[in-house]
């Protein structure tokens, strides 16, 4: 993964190394450990890219395969600049 941007309602906009831009919905995971620790907007927005995946403070991460497989492609009109 190249870039990541937190979006409202606990979604992530992702840009992968192959140029694809996709959106991942974190809401189903936020009731489970360890992701329940980032279930507030202030903590969720602290996401960054490390080692090719999404990482939050406290060593919370998610497999890049999950991010890709469970995300949906972003239509061209919804592709906003993601940042690292």
ChimeraX commands (.cxc) that place a marker at each C-alpha (Angstrom):
marker #1 position 0.00,0.00,0.00 radius 0.5
marker #1 position 1.26,3.46,-0.87 radius 0.5
marker #1 position -1.13,5.85,0.85 radius 0.5
marker #1 position -4.01,5.87,3.29 radius 0.5
marker #1 position -6.55,8.51,4.30 radius 0.5
marker #1 position -9.11,8.19,7.09 radius 0.5
marker #1 position -12.62,9.17,6.01 radius 0.5
marker #1 position -15.83,9.87,7.94 radius 0.5
marker #1 position -17.71,6.96,9.47 radius 0.5
marker #1 position -14.57,4.85,9.99 radius 0.5
marker #1 position -13.73,4.28,6.35 radius 0.5
marker #1 position -10.23,4.25,4.86 radius 0.5
marker #1 position -9.30,5.41,1.38 radius 0.5
marker #1 position -6.37,3.33,0.19 radius 0.5
marker #1 position -3.98,3.57,-2.71 radius 0.5
marker #1 position -2.13,0.38,-3.52 radius 0.5
marker #1 position 1.24,-0.03,-5.23 radius 0.5
marker #1 position -0.52,-1.14,-8.43 radius 0.5
marker #1 position -2.29,2.25,-8.62 radius 0.5
marker #1 position -5.69,0.99,-7.52 radius 0.5
marker #1 position -7.68,3.19,-5.15 radius 0.5
marker #1 position -10.13,1.46,-2.88 radius 0.5
marker #1 position -12.32,2.16,0.18 radius 0.5
marker #1 position -12.34,-0.09,3.25 radius 0.5
marker #1 position -15.09,-0.03,5.88 radius 0.5
marker #1 position -13.60,-0.56,9.37 radius 0.5
marker #1 position -16.96,-0.47,11.20 radius 0.5
marker #1 position -17.45,-4.27,11.37 radius 0.5
marker #1 position -14.03,-4.68,13.02 radius 0.5
marker #1 position -14.33,-1.93,15.63 radius 0.5
marker #1 position -16.32,-4.11,18.04 radius 0.5
marker #1 position -13.50,-6.69,18.13 radius 0.5
marker #1 position -10.10,-6.69,19.78 radius 0.5
marker #1 position -7.67,-5.06,19.11 radius 0.5
marker #1 position -9.52,-2.63,16.84 radius 0.5
marker #1 position -11.97,-1.65,19.60 radius 0.5
marker #1 position -9.09,0.47,20.96 radius 0.5
marker #1 position -9.29,2.79,17.90 radius 0.5
marker #1 position -13.09,3.10,17.85 radius 0.5
marker #1 position -13.09,6.88,18.37 radius 0.5
marker #1 position -12.57,9.31,15.50 radius 0.5
marker #1 position -9.56,10.92,17.21 radius 0.5
marker #1 position -7.71,7.61,17.45 radius 0.5
marker #1 position -8.93,6.19,14.14 radius 0.5
marker #1 position -7.58,9.23,12.28 radius 0.5
marker #1 position -4.05,8.53,13.52 radius 0.5
marker #1 position -3.64,5.76,10.93 radius 0.5
marker #1 position -0.46,5.65,8.86 radius 0.5
marker #1 position 1.22,3.34,6.34 radius 0.5
marker #1 position 4.00,1.14,7.69 radius 0.5
marker #1 position 5.36,-2.05,6.17 radius 0.5
marker #1 position 2.77,-1.83,3.40 radius 0.5
marker #1 position -0.31,-1.82,5.63 radius 0.5
marker #1 position -2.48,0.35,7.90 radius 0.5
marker #1 position -1.01,0.88,11.37 radius 0.5
marker #1 position -2.28,2.78,14.41 radius 0.5
marker #1 position -0.51,3.70,17.65 radius 0.5
marker #1 position -0.28,0.80,20.09 radius 0.5
marker #1 position 0.88,-1.66,17.42 radius 0.5
marker #1 position -2.62,-2.07,16.00 radius 0.5
marker #1 position -2.64,-3.06,12.35 radius 0.5
marker #1 position -4.60,-4.98,9.76 radius 0.5
marker #1 position -3.38,-7.40,7.10 radius 0.5
marker #1 position -2.90,-5.77,3.70 radius 0.5
marker #1 position -4.67,-8.73,2.10 radius 0.5
marker #1 position -7.76,-8.01,4.20 radius 0.5
marker #1 position -7.64,-4.33,3.25 radius 0.5
marker #1 position -7.54,-5.23,-0.42 radius 0.5
marker #1 position -9.93,-8.19,-0.46 radius 0.5
marker #1 position -12.62,-6.53,1.67 radius 0.5
marker #1 position -12.49,-3.08,0.08 radius 0.5
marker #1 position -14.36,-1.69,-2.89 radius 0.5
marker #1 position -12.94,0.26,-5.84 radius 0.5
marker #1 position -13.36,4.01,-5.63 radius 0.5
marker #1 position -15.19,5.60,-8.56 radius 0.5
marker #1 position -13.12,8.27,-10.30 radius 0.5
marker #1 position -15.27,11.10,-8.89 radius 0.5
marker #1 position -14.59,9.95,-5.29 radius 0.5
marker #1 position -10.83,9.66,-5.58 radius 0.5
marker #1 position -9.44,12.24,-3.26 radius 0.5
marker #1 position -5.80,12.63,-2.37 radius 0.5
marker #1 position -4.74,10.11,0.21 radius 0.5
marker #1 position -1.74,10.86,2.33 radius 0.5
marker #1 position 0.84,8.80,4.17 radius 0.5
marker link #1:1,2 radius 0.2
marker link #1:2,3 radius 0.2
marker link #1:3,4 radius 0.2
marker link #1:4,5 radius 0.2
marker link #1:5,6 radius 0.2
marker link #1:6,7 radius 0.2
marker link #1:7,8 radius 0.2
marker link #1:8,9 radius 0.2
marker link #1:9,10 radius 0.2
marker link #1:10,11 radius 0.2
marker link #1:11,12 radius 0.2
marker link #1:12,13 radius 0.2
marker link #1:13,14 radius 0.2
marker link #1:14,15 radius 0.2
marker link #1:15,16 radius 0.2
marker link #1:16,17 radius 0.2
marker link #1:17,18 radius 0.2
marker link #1:18,19 radius 0.2
marker link #1:19,20 radius 0.2
marker link #1:20,21 radius 0.2
marker link #1:21,22 radius 0.2
marker link #1:22,23 radius 0.2
marker link #1:23,24 radius 0.2
marker link #1:24,25 radius 0.2
marker link #1:25,26 radius 0.2
marker link #1:26,27 radius 0.2
marker link #1:27,28 radius 0.2
marker link #1:28,29 radius 0.2
marker link #1:29,30 radius 0.2
marker link #1:30,31 radius 0.2
marker link #1:31,32 radius 0.2
marker link #1:32,33 radius 0.2
marker link #1:33,34 radius 0.2
marker link #1:34,35 radius 0.2
marker link #1:35,36 radius 0.2
marker link #1:36,37 radius 0.2
marker link #1:37,38 radius 0.2
marker link #1:38,39 radius 0.2
marker link #1:39,40 radius 0.2
marker link #1:40,41 radius 0.2
marker link #1:41,42 radius 0.2
marker link #1:42,43 radius 0.2
marker link #1:43,44 radius 0.2
marker link #1:44,45 radius 0.2
marker link #1:45,46 radius 0.2
marker link #1:46,47 radius 0.2
marker link #1:47,48 radius 0.2
marker link #1:48,49 radius 0.2
marker link #1:49,50 radius 0.2
marker link #1:50,51 radius 0.2
marker link #1:51,52 radius 0.2
marker link #1:52,53 radius 0.2
marker link #1:53,54 radius 0.2
marker link #1:54,55 radius 0.2
marker link #1:55,56 radius 0.2
marker link #1:56,57 radius 0.2
marker link #1:57,58 radius 0.2
marker link #1:58,59 radius 0.2
marker link #1:59,60 radius 0.2
marker link #1:60,61 radius 0.2
marker link #1:61,62 radius 0.2
marker link #1:62,63 radius 0.2
marker link #1:63,64 radius 0.2
marker link #1:64,65 radius 0.2
marker link #1:65,66 radius 0.2
marker link #1:66,67 radius 0.2
marker link #1:67,68 radius 0.2
marker link #1:68,69 radius 0.2
marker link #1:69,70 radius 0.2
marker link #1:70,71 radius 0.2
marker link #1:71,72 radius 0.2
marker link #1:72,73 radius 0.2
marker link #1:73,74 radius 0.2
marker link #1:74,75 radius 0.2
marker link #1:75,76 radius 0.2
marker link #1:76,77 radius 0.2
marker link #1:77,78 radius 0.2
marker link #1:78,79 radius 0.2
marker link #1:79,80 radius 0.2
marker link #1:80,81 radius 0.2
marker link #1:81,82 radius 0.2
marker link #1:82,83 radius 0.2
marker link #1:83,84 radius 0.2
view
